[in-house]
Amino acid sequence: DRHVSADGDRPSPPAIVPVSERGHEPLHALYRRAAVRDNVSELAPDDGLGALLNRLDGVEYVGFDALPESVDRSVTNVNTRTELARVAAGDEVRR
């Protein structure tokens, strides 16, 4: 179950993780199903996605500047209606 990148030069990574000014964003990462399937049984019940990423070889980390601007909204933490209004207006989007 070896995937090759679109350009055919190298194997595709088991996960692609965006990196913001706050650090890695594993909740917004893309994971190969096989990578999760092959490692999930080795994780403790309280382990998070960071523990999974630590088990994977060849994870690709991508800076937010390499991603479409629309990604910003999906990773902005919103806890109140006021914050939601700011994000909707484009005032509270952070990378």
C-alpha distance (Angstrom), angle and dihedral (degrees) to the residues before:
residue distance angle dihedral
D1 . . .
R2 3.79 . .
H3 3.79 115.3 .
V4 3.77 123.0 -158.3
S5 3.79 124.5 -146.8
A6 3.78 119.8 -105.8
D7 3.80 91.1 -100.2
G8 3.82 89.9 51.2
D9 3.81 94.1 -130.3
R10 3.77 102.2 108.0
P11 3.79 140.8 12.5
S12 3.78 114.2 -85.3
P13 3.81 112.6 -106.3
P14 3.81 119.5 -103.9
A15 3.81 88.2 -125.2
I16 3.80 138.6 9.2
V17 3.80 111.8 -150.3
P18 3.80 124.5 -168.0
V19 3.80 115.9 -135.7
S20 3.80 119.4 -150.2
E21 3.80 131.4 -179.9
R22 3.83 85.6 -86.4
G23 3.81 92.8 55.6
H24 3.79 134.7 -107.7
E25 3.80 116.5 1.8
P26 3.84 103.5 -153.5
L27 3.81 93.4 167.6
H28 3.80 88.2 63.8
A29 3.79 96.5 43.7
L30 3.78 126.7 114.9
Y31 3.80 113.0 -123.6
R32 3.80 129.4 -166.4
R33 3.79 108.3 -123.7
A34 3.80 91.0 -132.0
A35 3.81 91.3 54.2
V36 3.79 91.4 54.8
R37 3.80 94.7 40.4
D38 3.81 93.3 49.6
N39 3.82 94.7 48.9
V40 3.79 108.3 31.4
S41 3.81 94.3 86.8
E42 3.82 89.6 58.6
L43 3.80 93.7 57.4
A44 3.79 124.6 93.5
P45 3.82 116.5 -119.8
D46 3.83 91.3 -107.2
D47 3.80 95.5 46.4
G48 3.77 116.6 115.9
L49 3.77 133.5 -152.8
G50 3.80 90.2 -79.1
A51 3.80 89.1 65.3
L52 3.79 89.9 51.3
L53 3.81 91.2 49.7
N54 3.81 89.9 50.7
R55 3.81 89.2 58.0
L56 3.81 94.7 51.8
D57 3.80 123.9 88.2
G58 3.78 118.8 -144.2
V59 3.80 100.0 20.0
E60 3.80 110.2 171.9
Y61 3.80 117.7 -138.0
V62 3.80 115.3 -157.9
G63 3.79 125.3 -166.5
F64 3.78 117.4 -127.7
D65 3.79 89.5 -118.6
A66 3.83 87.2 69.8
L67 3.81 92.9 53.8
P68 3.80 129.9 79.8
E69 3.81 113.9 -89.4
S70 3.80 89.8 -118.3
V71 3.82 88.4 73.0
D72 3.81 90.0 69.2
R73 3.79 93.0 72.5
S74 3.78 93.3 51.4
V75 3.81 93.4 55.9
T76 3.80 99.3 41.0
N77 3.80 112.2 111.3
V78 3.80 110.8 -124.7
N79 3.81 121.3 -175.3
T80 3.80 105.4 156.6
R81 3.79 138.4 38.5
T82 3.80 88.7 -112.6
E83 3.80 90.9 56.4
L84 3.80 89.8 46.5
A85 3.80 90.5 53.0
R86 3.81 90.5 50.9
V87 3.80 91.9 50.1
A88 3.80 91.1 46.8
A89 3.81 89.0 52.2
G90 3.81 90.9 48.3
D91 3.80 93.4 -115.2
E92 3.82 100.1 113.6
V93 3.77 105.1 42.7
R94 3.79 113.0 127.6
R95 3.78 130.4 -179.4
